[in-house]
C-alpha cells in the first residue's frame, strides 16, 4: 500500500491509496462498500474508521486495517487531476537523527557518534511536495538533506531491536532542510532546523510490504538537475531497528510518529567551497521505492 493525502475539485485533503494512475479515496470507498451492504449510517461509520488525518488513520490500528481490507467498491480519481499533500502532516512526534552516516559526519567535521544524536522538528515545518521551501530571513546558508522517514504504526515502548520493524508502518522521503548559519549558532542544532517549511515530506508512505528491507535503499538529491547526494541506507551507523528500539527506551513511540533517520554525504555544507540554496533553485529527492519529492526554493 502506498498511502497518500490528496485533494481534488477544491475539497479538503483526505487519505487515499495509489492504484496505478489513479488514487482511491479510502473513506469514500469504505462508505460505498458499506452502503452496498445496506448499512444505513455508512458515511458516518466510514468517517470514523477512515479519518482525514493520517495520524488518526494509523491510530485506528486493526479496526481501520480490517475496514480497508473489506472494501469492495472503489471510488477513485485520476492521479493527474489530484494534488498530493504531505502524506502525514500531524505527527505526534517528529524525531530527527543527526550524523547517521559515517561519511556525512566526516564531511561536516564531526566525530562519529557513539549513540544517535537526537533533535526535533514540529508539524508546522511540514510542507507538501511542490510547495516552496522558504529560506529564513537573515539566513544565507540554506542546505538540503535527503532522509529516509520512518512512520510508526503501533505503540512502542522498550522494544527489542529484533522486533523493532514490527512497529513500523512504513517509509517516506523527508528533506531535513537546514539553515546552517542558524544551526551553528550554539551547540544545539534546532535553531536551524525548525523554521516553517523546513520539512518537505512525500509523496507517499509506502508500507512494509512495499519496502521489506529499509537497509538497502539508495538516496539521491538533485539541485537544479545536478546530482548532489548519492548514498545508501546500508551505510547507516544506527539502522532502523536500532533507532526504533533506542527511542522506545527513551519515550513511548505512537502511531503516526515520524523519525527522520539522517542524511548521507553530499550536503552543501560539506562541499569545498560550500554550496547553498537560493531563491529559484529546485530540489529533487529520490529514495528507492518511495518516489520523488521535489520542492522549489523561495525567500521568506
C-alpha positions as CSV (number, residue, x, y, z in Angstrom):
1,X,0.0,0.0,0.0
2,X,1.2,3.5,-0.9
3,X,-0.7,5.9,1.4
4,X,-1.3,9.5,0.3
5,X,-3.1,12.6,1.4
6,X,-4.7,14.2,-1.7
7,X,-7.3,16.7,-2.7
8,X,-9.3,17.3,-5.9
9,X,-12.1,19.6,-7.0
10,X,-11.4,22.0,-4.2
11,X,-12.1,19.5,-1.5
12,X,-10.1,19.3,1.7
13,X,-7.2,16.8,1.9
14,X,-8.1,13.2,2.7
15,X,-6.4,9.8,2.9
16,X,-6.1,7.7,-0.2
17,X,-4.1,4.9,-1.8
18,X,-2.2,5.0,-5.1
19,X,-3.6,2.5,-7.6
20,X,-1.6,2.8,-10.7
21,X,-2.5,6.1,-12.4
22,X,-5.5,6.6,-10.0
23,X,-6.0,7.4,-6.3
24,X,-8.5,5.5,-4.3
25,X,-10.4,7.7,-1.8
26,X,-10.4,5.4,1.2
27,X,-13.2,7.0,3.2
28,X,-15.5,7.3,0.1
29,X,-14.6,3.7,-0.9
30,X,-15.5,2.3,2.5
31,X,-18.7,4.3,2.7
32,X,-19.7,3.0,-0.8
33,X,-18.9,-0.6,0.3
34,X,-20.9,-0.3,3.5
35,X,-23.8,1.3,1.7
36,X,-23.8,-1.6,-0.8
37,X,-24.2,-3.9,2.1
38,X,-27.2,-2.0,3.3
39,X,-25.6,-0.1,6.2
40,X,-27.7,3.0,6.9
41,X,-25.0,5.0,8.6
42,X,-22.4,4.1,6.1
43,X,-20.9,7.6,5.7
44,X,-20.6,8.3,9.4
45,X,-19.1,4.9,10.1
46,X,-16.6,5.3,7.3
47,X,-15.6,8.8,8.5
48,X,-14.8,7.3,11.9
49,X,-12.8,4.3,10.6
50,X,-11.0,6.4,7.9
51,X,-10.5,9.9,9.2
52,X,-8.8,12.6,7.1
53,X,-5.8,12.7,9.4
54,X,-3.1,10.1,8.6
55,X,-2.1,10.0,12.3
56,X,-5.7,9.2,13.3
57,X,-5.9,6.7,10.4
58,X,-2.9,4.9,11.9
59,X,-4.3,5.2,15.4
60,X,-7.2,3.2,14.2
61,X,-5.0,0.1,14.1
62,X,-6.6,-3.2,13.4
63,X,-10.1,-1.8,13.2
64,X,-9.1,0.6,10.4
65,X,-7.0,-2.0,8.6
66,X,-9.8,-4.6,8.7
67,X,-12.2,-2.0,7.3
68,X,-9.9,-1.2,4.4
69,X,-9.5,-4.9,3.7
70,X,-13.3,-5.2,3.5
71,X,-13.7,-2.6,0.7
72,X,-15.4,-3.9,-2.4
73,X,-16.5,-0.7,-4.1
74,X,-13.6,1.6,-5.0
75,X,-14.1,5.3,-5.5
76,X,-11.1,6.7,-7.4
77,X,-9.9,9.9,-9.1
78,X,-7.1,10.2,-11.8
79,X,-3.8,11.0,-10.2
80,X,-3.2,13.6,-12.8
81,X,-6.2,15.7,-11.6
82,X,-5.3,15.4,-7.9
83,X,-2.9,17.3,-5.7
84,X,-0.7,15.4,-3.4
85,X,-0.2,16.8,0.1
86,X,2.4,15.7,2.7
87,X,1.3,12.1,3.4
88,X,1.4,12.9,7.1
89,X,1.0,16.5,8.4
90,X,0.2,15.9,12.1
91,X,2.7,13.5,13.7
92,X,2.5,13.4,17.4
93,X,6.3,13.4,17.5
94,X,8.8,14.4,14.7
95,X,12.1,13.0,15.8
96,X,15.3,13.6,13.8
97,X,18.6,11.8,14.0
98,X,21.9,13.5,13.2
99,X,25.1,12.2,11.8
100,X,23.8,8.7,11.0
101,X,26.2,8.1,8.1
102,X,29.9,7.9,8.8
103,X,31.0,9.8,5.6
104,X,28.4,12.5,6.3
105,X,29.9,13.0,9.8
106,X,33.3,13.2,8.3
107,X,32.3,15.7,5.6
108,X,30.9,18.1,8.2
109,X,33.9,17.7,10.5
110,X,32.0,15.9,13.3
111,X,33.1,12.9,15.4
112,X,31.4,9.6,14.7
113,X,28.6,9.5,17.4
114,X,28.6,6.7,19.9
115,X,24.8,7.0,20.3
116,X,22.2,8.7,18.0
117,X,22.2,12.5,18.3
118,X,18.5,13.5,18.6
119,X,16.7,16.7,17.8
120,X,13.1,17.6,16.9
121,X,11.1,19.4,14.3
122,X,7.4,20.4,14.7
123,X,4.5,19.8,12.4
124,X,4.4,23.4,11.3
125,X,7.7,22.7,9.5
126,X,6.0,20.1,7.2
127,X,5.1,21.1,3.6
128,X,3.7,19.3,0.6
129,X,5.5,18.1,-2.4
130,X,5.8,21.0,-4.8
131,X,5.4,23.7,-2.1
132,X,8.2,26.2,-1.7
133,X,10.9,25.9,0.9
134,X,11.2,29.4,2.3
135,X,14.8,30.5,3.1
136,X,14.5,32.1,6.6
137,X,15.1,35.8,6.8
138,X,18.7,36.5,7.6
139,X,20.0,33.1,6.5
140,X,22.4,32.8,3.7
141,X,23.2,29.1,4.2
142,X,20.1,27.1,3.4
143,X,21.0,23.4,2.8
144,X,19.4,20.1,1.8
145,X,19.4,16.7,3.4
146,X,17.6,13.7,1.9
147,X,16.5,11.3,4.6
148,X,14.6,8.1,4.9
149,X,11.5,8.8,7.0
150,X,10.1,6.0,9.3
151,X,6.5,6.2,10.3
152,X,5.4,4.3,13.4
153,X,2.4,2.0,13.2
154,X,1.6,1.0,16.8
155,X,2.7,1.9,20.3
156,X,6.3,1.0,21.0
157,X,7.9,1.0,24.4
158,X,11.0,-0.9,25.4
159,X,11.1,-2.7,22.1
160,X,13.8,-5.2,21.4
161,X,15.9,-4.5,18.3
162,X,14.9,-7.9,16.8
163,X,11.2,-6.9,16.9
164,X,11.6,-3.2,16.1
165,X,10.5,-3.3,12.4
166,X,7.2,-4.9,13.5
167,X,6.3,-1.4,15.0
168,X,7.0,0.4,11.7
169,X,4.0,1.1,9.4
170,X,6.0,2.4,6.5
171,X,8.5,4.8,5.0
172,X,8.7,8.1,3.1
173,X,11.1,10.8,1.9
174,X,12.0,13.7,4.1
175,X,14.0,16.8,3.2
176,X,15.6,17.9,6.5
177,X,16.1,21.4,5.2
178,X,18.7,23.3,7.3
179,X,19.7,26.9,7.8
180,X,23.3,26.2,8.6
181,X,24.2,29.7,9.8
182,X,21.4,29.4,12.4
183,X,22.2,25.8,13.2
184,X,25.8,26.6,14.2
185,X,25.0,29.5,16.5
186,X,25.1,27.2,19.5
187,X,25.8,23.5,20.3
188,X,22.1,22.8,19.9
189,X,21.2,22.5,16.2
190,X,17.5,23.2,16.4
191,X,17.6,26.9,15.6
192,X,18.5,26.0,12.0
193,X,16.1,23.0,11.8
194,X,12.7,24.3,12.9
195,X,11.7,27.1,10.6
196,X,8.4,26.9,8.7
197,X,8.9,24.8,5.5
198,X,11.9,23.0,6.9
199,X,10.4,19.6,6.3
200,X,9.1,18.7,2.9
201,X,7.6,15.2,3.1
202,X,6.3,12.9,0.4
203,X,5.0,11.9,-2.0
204,X,3.5,8.9,-0.1
205,X,4.1,6.5,2.7
206,X,5.0,3.0,1.4
207,X,4.0,0.3,3.9
208,X,6.4,-2.5,4.9
209,X,5.1,-4.8,2.1
210,X,6.4,-2.2,-0.4
211,X,9.7,-1.8,1.4
212,X,10.6,-5.1,3.0
213,X,14.2,-4.1,3.8
214,X,14.8,-0.4,4.7
215,X,18.6,-1.0,4.8
216,X,19.2,-1.4,1.0
217,X,17.8,1.8,-0.3
218,X,19.5,4.4,-2.5
219,X,19.0,8.1,-1.6
220,X,19.7,10.8,-4.1
221,X,19.4,14.6,-4.2
222,X,19.5,16.8,-7.3
223,X,19.6,20.6,-7.2
224,X,18.6,22.2,-10.5
225,X,19.2,18.9,-12.1
226,X,22.7,18.4,-10.8
227,X,23.2,15.4,-8.6
228,X,24.5,16.3,-5.1
229,X,23.8,13.3,-2.9
230,X,24.1,9.6,-3.7
231,X,24.0,7.3,-0.6
232,X,22.6,4.1,0.6
233,X,20.9,3.1,3.8
234,X,23.2,0.1,4.1
235,X,25.8,2.5,5.4
236,X,23.7,3.6,8.4
237,X,25.7,3.9,11.6
238,X,22.4,3.2,13.5
239,X,19.9,1.2,11.4
240,X,16.1,1.5,11.6
241,X,15.9,-1.5,14.1
242,X,18.4,0.2,16.4
243,X,16.7,3.6,16.2
244,X,13.2,2.3,16.9
245,X,14.5,0.2,19.8
246,X,16.7,3.0,21.2
247,X,14.0,5.7,21.0
248,X,11.4,3.4,22.5
249,X,13.6,3.1,25.6
250,X,13.5,6.8,26.0
251,X,9.9,7.6,25.1
252,X,6.8,5.8,24.0
253,X,6.5,5.9,20.2
254,X,2.9,6.2,19.0
255,X,1.2,5.6,15.7
256,X,1.9,8.4,13.3
257,X,5.2,9.4,14.9
258,X,7.9,10.2,12.4
259,X,11.6,9.5,12.6
260,X,14.0,11.2,10.1
261,X,17.0,8.9,10.1
262,X,19.8,11.1,9.0
263,X,21.4,12.0,5.6
264,X,24.2,10.6,3.6
265,X,27.1,12.7,2.3
266,X,26.8,15.4,-0.4
267,X,25.2,18.3,1.6
268,X,26.1,21.8,0.6
269,X,27.9,22.4,3.9
270,X,30.4,19.7,3.1
271,X,31.4,20.9,-0.3
272,X,34.6,22.9,-1.0
273,X,33.6,25.7,-1.2
274,X,30.2,25.2,0.4
275,X,27.1,25.4,-1.9
276,X,23.8,26.7,-0.6
277,X,20.3,27.1,-1.9
278,X,19.0,30.3,-3.3
279,X,15.6,31.6,-4.5
280,X,14.7,29.9,-7.8
281,X,16.5,26.7,-7.1
282,X,14.7,23.4,-7.3
283,X,15.5,20.4,-5.0
284,X,14.5,16.9,-6.1
285,X,15.0,13.9,-3.9
286,X,14.6,10.2,-4.6
287,X,14.7,7.0,-2.5
288,X,14.3,3.5,-3.8
289,X,10.6,2.5,-3.8
290,X,9.5,5.9,-2.4
291,X,9.1,8.0,-5.4
292,X,10.3,11.6,-5.9
293,X,10.0,14.6,-3.7
294,X,10.5,18.0,-5.4
295,X,10.3,21.5,-4.0
296,X,11.3,24.9,-5.2
297,X,13.1,27.5,-3.1
298,X,11.9,31.0,-2.4
299,X,12.7,33.8,0.0
300,X,10.6,34.1,3.2
